[in-house]
Amino acid sequence: MRDLDLGQVTVPASLLRMTTSRSGGPGGQNVNKVETRVTIEVDVDSLPLPDERKRLIRERLSGRINRYGVLHVTSQAERSQSANRDRALTRLEELLREAVTPRKRRKPTRTPRSQKQKRLEQKRRRAETKRLRSGVE
């Protein structure tokens, strides 16, 4: 297995644990004999990151972390174990990178005056059309 590159920090492969199992779905004899599903686990507390970033990972990836603080990523999309391993490592790298990246605050914007006027004008026209449609009895 390879090390994970998270930008400023590298997670050594020694902290990752890989397990294989039989993959589900169609595939005939291959799926019944070969363990192609790959699960990669990493203990969040053992990551070489500051406590604040570990907290962010626990918060943002809570659905993938079990009660022991271990983050799981599984891949079974490919037919070969090596392809699934690479796919799972890439996904884990992406998840960790996204989790530790600070999110940008949304800058509140206002609706331009011209848009408000346009909306109100369309509303007036629609009301006038409906008023004219009302039958004279």
N, C-alpha and C positions, 0 to 999 in steps of 0.2 A: 504494500500500500504506500501511497505517496503522502507527503505532508500537505496540510491545507493552508493556503495563502489567504489571509483575511485583510490584506492591505498592509498595515503597519506591523501586524503580528502573524507569526507562523505557528500553526498547531502541529506538533510532531506526530507522525504516524503511530508512535508508541502509545499515545493516549487514546487511539481509536481501537475499537474491538469489532471485528467483522464475523458475522455468523451467516451460514448458508442453510437453505432449506428448499424443499421441493416447491416449485412454482405452481400456481393454479391455472385453470383455463385449458383450452385445447392445445394439442401438441403431440398427442399420441405417445409412442414409446419413449420419446425423448423426455417428455414432461414427467413420466412415471419413474424414470431411472436416474435422472440427473438433477442435482441440487443447483438450480440456476437463480433462485431468489436470493438476494443479498440484503442483509440488514446490517447497518453500521451504527454503532452506539458510541457515545462519548459522554463522560461524566462532566456536567457543566462546571462543577466546583473545581475540577482539575485543570480547566483551561487556563492558559497563561495570559489572562486578561484582568484588568482592574475590576474590583467588586461592583462598581457601577455598571459596567458592561455586562457582567454576569447577571446582574439583576434585570437588565433590559432583555437579555436572552430568555431568562426564566419567564418574564412577563409576556413577551411577544411570541414565544414558541411554546406556551404552556400546554397546548394540545398535543405536542409531540414529546413532552417530557413526562416520565413516569414519577411515581411518588418517591423514588430514590434519587431523583435529580439526574437521571440519565436520558439524554436526547437520542431518539431513534429516527433513522431514515431508512426506508426500504425501497428497493427497486426490483421489479420482476417483469418489466416491459420487454426486455430483450430475450433472445433465445440462448445466449451464452452468459456464463457466470462473470467472465471478465468484463463484458459490456455492461452488465448490471452493476458491477462493482464501480466502474468508472462513472456511470450515471449517478449512483448513490453518493459517491464522493463529491461530484460536481454539485449535486443538489444540496448536500450538507454545507459545502463551502458557500453557496449562494444564500442559504437560509441564515447562516451565522453572520455573513457580511451584511445582509439586509437588517438583521436584528440589532447589530451594534452601531449601524449608521444612524446618526441623529436625524429625526424627521424634521422637515421644514415646516414652519408654522404657516398656516394659510393667512394671507394678507387679505383682510376684508375689503371688498370693492363695492362701489355704489353703482346703481343703474344710472346711465347717462340721462340727462334731461330730455334729449331728443328721443330716446327710446320710450320714456314715459309718455311724452306727447304723442308719439306715433301710436302707442297702445291705446291711449284714451281716445284718439281720433277714430281708430278702428272700432272701438267699443261704441262710440256715438253713431257711426255709420250702421253698425249692426242693429243697434236699438231702433234707429230710424227705419231700416228695412223691415224689421219685425212690426213696428207700429203701422207702417203702410199696408202690411199684409192682413192686419186684423180686419175682419169682414165688417161691412157696413150693413146694419140690419134695420 
